[in-house]
């Protein structure tokens, strides 16, 4: 599986990233606990890039 999301370095893009991650986790039928951990990790990484890069 290959998925790609291109987003702007803007705070409002965080919602798009969250929706993207949710759709990927749903598509892969991941356990809710694992999906939440992955979504949080992605949110933290993207937030750090947006605010500090």
mmCIF file of the N, C-alpha and C atoms, coordinates in Angstrom:
data_MODEL
# 
_entry.id   MODEL 
# 
loop_
_atom_site.group_PDB 
_atom_site.id 
_atom_site.type_symbol 
_atom_site.label_atom_id 
_atom_site.label_alt_id 
_atom_site.label_comp_id 
_atom_site.label_asym_id 
_atom_site.label_entity_id 
_atom_site.label_seq_id 
_atom_site.pdbx_PDB_ins_code 
_atom_site.Cartn_x 
_atom_site.Cartn_y 
_atom_site.Cartn_z 
_atom_site.occupancy 
_atom_site.B_iso_or_equiv 
_atom_site.pdbx_formal_charge 
_atom_site.auth_seq_id 
_atom_site.auth_comp_id 
_atom_site.auth_asym_id 
_atom_site.auth_atom_id 
_atom_site.pdbx_PDB_model_num 
ATOM 1   N N  . UNK A 1 1  ? 0.843  -1.178 0.000  1.00 0.00 ? 1  UNK A N  1 
ATOM 2   C CA . UNK A 1 1  ? 0.000  0.000  0.000  1.00 0.00 ? 1  UNK A CA 1 
ATOM 3   C C  . UNK A 1 1  ? 0.885  1.237  0.000  1.00 0.00 ? 1  UNK A C  1 
ATOM 4   N N  . UNK A 1 2  ? 0.549  2.174  -0.846 1.00 0.00 ? 2  UNK A N  1 
ATOM 5   C CA . UNK A 1 2  ? 1.279  3.432  -0.873 1.00 0.00 ? 2  UNK A CA 1 
ATOM 6   C C  . UNK A 1 2  ? 0.253  4.555  -0.884 1.00 0.00 ? 2  UNK A C  1 
ATOM 7   N N  . UNK A 1 3  ? 0.381  5.445  0.059  1.00 0.00 ? 3  UNK A N  1 
ATOM 8   C CA . UNK A 1 3  ? -0.497 6.615  0.143  1.00 0.00 ? 3  UNK A CA 1 
ATOM 9   C C  . UNK A 1 3  ? 0.381  7.838  0.299  1.00 0.00 ? 3  UNK A C  1 
ATOM 10  N N  . UNK A 1 4  ? -0.067 8.947  -0.202 1.00 0.00 ? 4  UNK A N  1 
ATOM 11  C CA . UNK A 1 4  ? 0.720  10.168 -0.138 1.00 0.00 ? 4  UNK A CA 1 
ATOM 12  C C  . UNK A 1 4  ? -0.194 11.336 0.201  1.00 0.00 ? 4  UNK A C  1 
ATOM 13  N N  . UNK A 1 5  ? 0.303  12.222 1.043  1.00 0.00 ? 5  UNK A N  1 
ATOM 14  C CA . UNK A 1 5  ? -0.413 13.453 1.374  1.00 0.00 ? 5  UNK A CA 1 
ATOM 15  C C  . UNK A 1 5  ? 0.590  14.590 1.298  1.00 0.00 ? 5  UNK A C  1 
ATOM 16  N N  . UNK A 1 6  ? 0.279  15.563 0.524  1.00 0.00 ? 6  UNK A N  1 
ATOM 17  C CA . UNK A 1 6  ? 1.104  16.762 0.433  1.00 0.00 ? 6  UNK A CA 1 
ATOM 18  C C  . UNK A 1 6  ? 0.321  17.876 1.097  1.00 0.00 ? 6  UNK A C  1 
ATOM 19  N N  . UNK A 1 7  ? 0.967  18.547 2.041  1.00 0.00 ? 7  UNK A N  1 
ATOM 20  C CA . UNK A 1 7  ? 0.275  19.604 2.763  1.00 0.00 ? 7  UNK A CA 1 
ATOM 21  C C  . UNK A 1 7  ? 1.173  20.819 2.901  1.00 0.00 ? 7  UNK A C  1 
ATOM 22  N N  . UNK A 1 8  ? 0.538  21.950 3.123  1.00 0.00 ? 8  UNK A N  1 
ATOM 23  C CA . UNK A 1 8  ? 1.254  23.202 3.316  1.00 0.00 ? 8  UNK A CA 1 
ATOM 24  C C  . UNK A 1 8  ? 1.755  23.279 4.749  1.00 0.00 ? 8  UNK A C  1 
ATOM 25  N N  . UNK A 1 9  ? 2.783  24.051 4.955  1.00 0.00 ? 9  UNK A N  1 
ATOM 26  C CA . UNK A 1 9  ? 3.351  24.239 6.285  1.00 0.00 ? 9  UNK A CA 1 
ATOM 27  C C  . UNK A 1 9  ? 2.512  25.282 7.028  1.00 0.00 ? 9  UNK A C  1 
ATOM 28  N N  . UNK A 1 10 ? 1.235  24.915 7.273  1.00 0.00 ? 10 UNK A N  1 
ATOM 29  C CA . UNK A 1 10 ? 0.290  25.811 7.930  1.00 0.00 ? 10 UNK A CA 1 
ATOM 30  C C  . UNK A 1 10 ? -0.520 25.033 8.964  1.00 0.00 ? 10 UNK A C  1 
ATOM 31  N N  . UNK A 1 11 ? -0.824 25.699 10.066 1.00 0.00 ? 11 UNK A N  1 
ATOM 32  C CA . UNK A 1 11 ? -1.507 25.042 11.182 1.00 0.00 ? 11 UNK A CA 1 
ATOM 33  C C  . UNK A 1 11 ? -2.844 24.418 10.778 1.00 0.00 ? 11 UNK A C  1 
ATOM 34  N N  . UNK A 1 12 ? -3.602 25.073 9.905  1.00 0.00 ? 12 UNK A N  1 
ATOM 35  C CA . UNK A 1 12 ? -4.915 24.546 9.528  1.00 0.00 ? 12 UNK A CA 1 
ATOM 36  C C  . UNK A 1 12 ? -4.818 23.233 8.757  1.00 0.00 ? 12 UNK A C  1 
ATOM 37  N N  . UNK A 1 13 ? -3.643 22.867 8.280  1.00 0.00 ? 13 UNK A N  1 
ATOM 38  C CA . UNK A 1 13 ? -3.451 21.609 7.568  1.00 0.00 ? 13 UNK A CA 1 
ATOM 39  C C  . UNK A 1 13 ? -3.468 20.399 8.506  1.00 0.00 ? 13 UNK A C  1 
ATOM 40  N N  . UNK A 1 14 ? -3.368 20.642 9.811  1.00 0.00 ? 14 UNK A N  1 
ATOM 41  C CA . UNK A 1 14 ? -3.376 19.537 10.773 1.00 0.00 ? 14 UNK A CA 1 
ATOM 42  C C  . UNK A 1 14 ? -4.646 18.702 10.659 1.00 0.00 ? 14 UNK A C  1 
ATOM 43  N N  . UNK A 1 15 ? -5.768 19.333 10.358 1.00 0.00 ? 15 UNK A N  1 
ATOM 44  C CA . UNK A 1 15 ? -7.025 18.604 10.215 1.00 0.00 ? 15 UNK A CA 1 
ATOM 45  C C  . UNK A 1 15 ? -6.950 17.653 9.027  1.00 0.00 ? 15 UNK A C  1 
ATOM 46  N N  . UNK A 1 16 ? -6.365 18.090 7.930  1.00 0.00 ? 16 UNK A N  1 
ATOM 47  C CA . UNK A 1 16 ? -6.217 17.226 6.753  1.00 0.00 ? 16 UNK A CA 1 
ATOM 48  C C  . UNK A 1 16 ? -5.337 16.029 7.072  1.00 0.00 ? 16 UNK A C  1 
ATOM 49  N N  . UNK A 1 17 ? -4.270 16.257 7.830  1.00 0.00 ? 17 UNK A N  1 
ATOM 50  C CA . UNK A 1 17 ? -3.367 15.166 8.204  1.00 0.00 ? 17 UNK A CA 1 
ATOM 51  C C  . UNK A 1 17 ? -4.114 14.158 9.078  1.00 0.00 ? 17 UNK A C  1 
ATOM 52  N N  . UNK A 1 18 ? -4.897 14.651 10.029 1.00 0.00 ? 18 UNK A N  1 
ATOM 53  C CA . UNK A 1 18 ? -5.667 13.764 10.908 1.00 0.00 ? 18 UNK A CA 1 
ATOM 54  C C  . UNK A 1 18 ? -6.667 12.941 10.107 1.00 0.00 ? 18 UNK A C  1 
ATOM 55  N N  . UNK A 1 19 ? -7.355 13.565 9.168  1.00 0.00 ? 19 UNK A N  1 
ATOM 56  C CA . UNK A 1 19 ? -8.319 12.850 8.333  1.00 0.00 ? 19 UNK A CA 1 
ATOM 57  C C  . UNK A 1 19 ? -7.625 11.808 7.459  1.00 0.00 ? 19 UNK A C  1 
ATOM 58  N N  . UNK A 1 20 ? -6.465 12.163 6.950  1.00 0.00 ? 20 UNK A N  1 
ATOM 59  C CA . UNK A 1 20 ? -5.680 11.243 6.128  1.00 0.00 ? 20 UNK A CA 1 
ATOM 60  C C  . UNK A 1 20 ? -5.288 10.018 6.949  1.00 0.00 ? 20 UNK A C  1 
ATOM 61  N N  . UNK A 1 21 ? -4.760 10.254 8.138  1.00 0.00 ? 21 UNK A N  1 
ATOM 62  C CA . UNK A 1 21 ? -4.345 9.141  8.990  1.00 0.00 ? 21 UNK A CA 1 
ATOM 63  C C  . UNK A 1 21 ? -5.524 8.265  9.376  1.00 0.00 ? 21 UNK A C  1 
ATOM 64  N N  . UNK A 1 22 ? -6.649 8.874  9.653  1.00 0.00 ? 22 UNK A N  1 
ATOM 65  C CA . UNK A 1 22 ? -7.838 8.100  10.003 1.00 0.00 ? 22 UNK A CA 1 
ATOM 66  C C  . UNK A 1 22 ? -8.262 7.198  8.842  1.00 0.00 ? 22 UNK A C  1 
ATOM 67  N N  . UNK A 1 23 ? -8.213 7.732  7.634  1.00 0.00 ? 23 UNK A N  1 
ATOM 68  C CA . UNK A 1 23 ? -8.618 6.931  6.478  1.00 0.00 ? 23 UNK A CA 1 
ATOM 69  C C  . UNK A 1 23 ? -7.641 5.783  6.230  1.00 0.00 ? 23 UNK A C  1 
ATOM 70  N N  . UNK A 1 24 ? -6.364 6.019  6.432  1.00 0.00 ? 24 UNK A N  1 
ATOM 71  C CA . UNK A 1 24 ? -5.363 4.958  6.261  1.00 0.00 ? 24 UNK A CA 1 
ATOM 72  C C  . UNK A 1 24 ? -5.573 3.864  7.309  1.00 0.00 ? 24 UNK A C  1 
ATOM 73  N N  . UNK A 1 25 ? -5.764 4.267  8.553  1.00 0.00 ? 25 UNK A N  1 
ATOM 74  C CA . UNK A 1 25 ? -5.981 3.288  9.622  1.00 0.00 ? 25 UNK A CA 1 
ATOM 75  C C  . UNK A 1 25 ? -7.252 2.484  9.381  1.00 0.00 ? 25 UNK A C  1 
ATOM 76  N N  . UNK A 1 26 ? -8.302 3.154  8.913  1.00 0.00 ? 26 UNK A N  1 
ATOM 77  C CA . UNK A 1 26 ? -9.551 2.443  8.597  1.00 0.00 ? 26 UNK A CA 1 
ATOM 78  C C  . UNK A 1 26 ? -9.336 1.460  7.456  1.00 0.00 ? 26 UNK A C  1 
ATOM 79  N N  . UNK A 1 27 ? -8.633 1.911  6.422  1.00 0.00 ? 27 UNK A N  1 
ATOM 80  C CA . UNK A 1 27 ? -8.391 1.050  5.264  1.00 0.00 ? 27 UNK A CA 1 
ATOM 81  C C  . UNK A 1 27 ? -7.602 -0.197 5.650  1.00 0.00 ? 27 UNK A C  1 
ATOM 82  N N  . UNK A 1 28 ? -6.666 -0.023 6.561  1.00 0.00 ? 28 UNK A N  1 
ATOM 83  C CA . UNK A 1 28 ? -5.846 -1.153 7.011  1.00 0.00 ? 28 UNK A CA 1 
ATOM 84  C C  . UNK A 1 28 ? -6.535 -1.964 8.108  1.00 0.00 ? 28 UNK A C  1 
ATOM 85  N N  . UNK A 1 29 ? -7.691 -1.506 8.542  1.00 0.00 ? 29 UNK A N  1 
ATOM 86  C CA . UNK A 1 29 ? -8.459 -2.154 9.596  1.00 0.00 ? 29 UNK A CA 1 
ATOM 87  C C  . UNK A 1 29 ? -7.622 -2.376 10.860 1.00 0.00 ? 29 UNK A C  1 
ATOM 88  N N  . UNK A 1 30 ? -6.921 -1.314 11.257 1.00 0.00 ? 30 UNK A N  1 
ATOM 89  C CA . UNK A 1 30 ? -6.072 -1.399 12.438 1.00 0.00 ? 30 UNK A CA 1 
ATOM 90  C C  . UNK A 1 30 ? -6.913 -1.366 13.704 1.00 0.00 ? 30 UNK A C  1 
ATOM 91  N N  . UNK A 1 31 ? -6.409 -2.014 14.725 1.00 0.00 ? 31 UNK A N  1 
ATOM 92  C CA . UNK A 1 31 ? -6.999 -1.971 16.045 1.00 0.00 ? 31 UNK A CA 1 
ATOM 93  C C  . UNK A 1 31 ? -7.085 -0.507 16.492 1.00 0.00 ? 31 UNK A C  1 
ATOM 94  N N  . UNK A 1 32 ? -8.176 -0.137 17.138 1.00 0.00 ? 32 UNK A N  1 
ATOM 95  C CA . UNK A 1 32 ? -8.393 1.250  17.521 1.00 0.00 ? 32 UNK A CA 1 
ATOM 96  C C  . UNK A 1 32 ? -7.253 1.799  18.386 1.00 0.00 ? 32 UNK A C  1 
ATOM 97  N N  . UNK A 1 33 ? -6.732 0.990  19.294 1.00 0.00 ? 33 UNK A N  1 
ATOM 98  C CA . UNK A 1 33 ? -5.647 1.421  20.170 1.00 0.00 ? 33 UNK A CA 1 
ATOM 99  C C  . UNK A 1 33 ? -4.400 1.754  19.354 1.00 0.00 ? 33 UNK A C  1 
ATOM 100 N N  . UNK A 1 34 ? -4.042 0.899  18.424 1.00 0.00 ? 34 UNK A N  1 
ATOM 101 C CA . UNK A 1 34 ? -2.879 1.138  17.568 1.00 0.00 ? 34 UNK A CA 1 
ATOM 102 C C  . UNK A 1 34 ? -3.123 2.341  16.671 1.00 0.00 ? 34 UNK A C  1 
ATOM 103 N N  . UNK A 1 35 ? -4.303 2.446  16.104 1.00 0.00 ? 35 UNK A N  1 
ATOM 104 C CA . UNK A 1 35 ? -4.628 3.568  15.221 1.00 0.00 ? 35 UNK A CA 1 
ATOM 105 C C  . UNK A 1 35 ? -4.486 4.895  15.961 1.00 0.00 ? 35 UNK A C  1 
ATOM 106 N N  . UNK A 1 36 ? -4.955 4.946  17.189 1.00 0.00 ? 36 UNK A N  1 
ATOM 107 C CA . UNK A 1 36 ? -4.862 6.181  17.978 1.00 0.00 ? 36 UNK A CA 1 
ATOM 108 C C  . UNK A 1 36 ? -3.411 6.551  18.253 1.00 0.00 ? 36 UNK A C  1 
ATOM 109 N N  . UNK A 1 37 ? -2.579 5.549  18.534 1.00 0.00 ? 37 UNK A N  1 
ATOM 110 C CA . UNK A 1 37 ? -1.154 5.808  18.777 1.00 0.00 ? 37 UNK A CA 1 
ATOM 111 C C  . UNK A 1 37 ? -0.474 6.336  17.510 1.00 0.00 ? 37 UNK A C  1 
ATOM 112 N N  . UNK A 1 38 ? -0.793 5.732  16.381 1.00 0.00 ? 38 UNK A N  1 
ATOM 113 C CA . UNK A 1 38 ? -0.202 6.183  15.117 1.00 0.00 ? 38 UNK A CA 1 
ATOM 114 C C  . UNK A 1 38 ? -0.661 7.592  14.756 1.00 0.00 ? 38 UNK A C  1 
ATOM 115 N N  . UNK A 1 39 ? -1.932 7.862  14.968 1.00 0.00 ? 39 UNK A N  1 
ATOM 116 C CA . UNK A 1 39 ? -2.458 9.193  14.670 1.00 0.00 ? 39 UNK A CA 1 
ATOM 117 C C  . UNK A 1 39 ? -1.811 10.247 15.563 1.00 0.00 ? 39 UNK A C  1 
ATOM 118 N N  . UNK A 1 40 ? -1.622 9.940  16.826 1.00 0.00 ? 40 UNK A N  1 
ATOM 119 C CA . UNK A 1 40 ? -0.972 10.875 17.743 1.00 0.00 ? 40 UNK A CA 1 
ATOM 120 C C  . UNK A 1 40 ? 0.480  11.118 17.337 1.00 0.00 ? 40 UNK A C  1 
ATOM 121 N N  . UNK A 1 41 ? 1.184  10.055 16.989 1.00 0.00 ? 41 UNK A N  1 
ATOM 122 C CA . UNK A 1 41 ? 2.580  10.203 16.572 1.00 0.00 ? 41 UNK A CA 1 
ATOM 123 C C  . UNK A 1 41 ? 2.683  11.068 15.321 1.00 0.00 ? 41 UNK A C  1 
ATOM 124 N N  . UNK A 1 42 ? 1.803  10.842 14.350 1.00 0.00 ? 42 UNK A N  1 
ATOM 125 C CA . UNK A 1 42 ? 1.829  11.640 13.130 1.00 0.00 ? 42 UNK A CA 1 
ATOM 126 C C  . UNK A 1 42 ? 1.502  13.097 13.442 1.00 0.00 ? 42 UNK A C  1 
ATOM 127 N N  . UNK A 1 43 ? 0.515  13.315 14.290 1.00 0.00 ? 43 UNK A N  1 
ATOM 128 C CA . UNK A 1 43 ? 0.144  14.681 14.656 1.00 0.00 ? 43 UNK A CA 1 
ATOM 129 C C  . UNK A 1 43 ? 1.315  15.405 15.318 1.00 0.00 ? 43 UNK A C  1 
ATOM 130 N N  . UNK A 1 44 ? 2.015  14.720 16.206 1.00 0.00 ? 44 UNK A N  1 
ATOM 131 C CA . UNK A 1 44 ? 3.172  15.323 16.872 1.00 0.00 ? 44 UNK A CA 1 
ATOM 132 C C  . UNK A 1 44 ? 4.277  15.666 15.879 1.00 0.00 ? 44 UNK A C  1 
ATOM 133 N N  . UNK A 1 45 ? 4.549  14.764 14.950 1.00 0.00 ? 45 UNK A N  1 
ATOM 134 C CA . UNK A 1 45 ? 5.601  15.022 13.960 1.00 0.00 ? 45 UNK A CA 1 
ATOM 135 C C  . UNK A 1 45 ? 5.240  16.202 13.074 1.00 0.00 ? 45 UNK A C  1 
ATOM 136 N N  . UNK A 1 46 ? 4.021  16.220 12.574 1.00 0.00 ? 46 UNK A N  1 
ATOM 137 C CA . UNK A 1 46 ? 3.599  17.294 11.677 1.00 0.00 ? 46 UNK A CA 1 
ATOM 138 C C  . UNK A 1 46 ? 3.547  18.627 12.421 1.00 0.00 ? 46 UNK A C  1 
ATOM 139 N N  . UNK A 1 47 ? 3.056  18.598 13.644 1.00 0.00 ? 47 UNK A N  1 
ATOM 140 C CA . UNK A 1 47 ? 3.019  19.822 14.446 1.00 0.00 ? 47 UNK A CA 1 
ATOM 141 C C  . UNK A 1 47 ? 4.414  20.383 14.638 1.00 0.00 ? 47 UNK A C  1 
ATOM 142 N N  . UNK A 1 48 ? 5.378  19.535 14.943 1.00 0.00 ? 48 UNK A N  1 
ATOM 143 C CA . UNK A 1 48 ? 6.751  19.994 15.114 1.00 0.00 ? 48 UNK A CA 1 
ATOM 144 C C  . UNK A 1 48 ? 7.311  20.579 13.829 1.00 0.00 ? 48 UNK A C  1 
ATOM 145 N N  . UNK A 1 49 ? 7.008  19.989 12.709 1.00 0.00 ? 49 UNK A N  1 
ATOM 146 C CA . UNK A 1 49 ? 7.489  20.522 11.431 1.00 0.00 ? 49 UNK A CA 1 
ATOM 147 C C  . UNK A 1 49 ? 6.852  21.883 11.166 1.00 0.00 ? 49 UNK A C  1 
ATOM 148 N N  . UNK A 1 50 ? 5.557  21.981 11.366 1.00 0.00 ? 50 UNK A N  1 
ATOM 149 C CA . UNK A 1 50 ? 4.855  23.238 11.082 1.00 0.00 ? 50 UNK A CA 1 
ATOM 150 C C  . UNK A 1 50 ? 5.346  24.372 11.992 1.00 0.00 ? 50 UNK A C  1 
ATOM 151 N N  . UNK A 1 51 ? 5.510  24.092 13.264 1.00 0.00 ? 51 UNK A N  1 
ATOM 152 C CA . UNK A 1 51 ? 5.851  25.159 14.193 1.00 0.00 ? 51 UNK A CA 1 
ATOM 153 C C  . UNK A 1 51 ? 7.347  25.428 14.336 1.00 0.00 ? 51 UNK A C  1 
ATOM 154 N N  . UNK A 1 52 ? 8.191  24.454 14.032 1.00 0.00 ? 52 UNK A N  1 
ATOM 155 C CA . UNK A 1 52 ? 9.603  24.627 14.317 1.00 0.00 ? 52 UNK A CA 1 
ATOM 156 C C  . UNK A 1 52 ? 10.533 24.475 13.127 1.00 0.00 ? 52 UNK A C  1 
ATOM 157 N N  . UNK A 1 53 ? 10.003 24.105 11.971 1.00 0.00 ? 53 UNK A N  1 
ATOM 158 C CA . UNK A 1 53 ? 10.884 23.921 10.813 1.00 0.00 ? 53 UNK A CA 1 
ATOM 159 C C  . UNK A 1 53 ? 10.867 25.143 9.937  1.00 0.00 ? 53 UNK A C  1 
# 
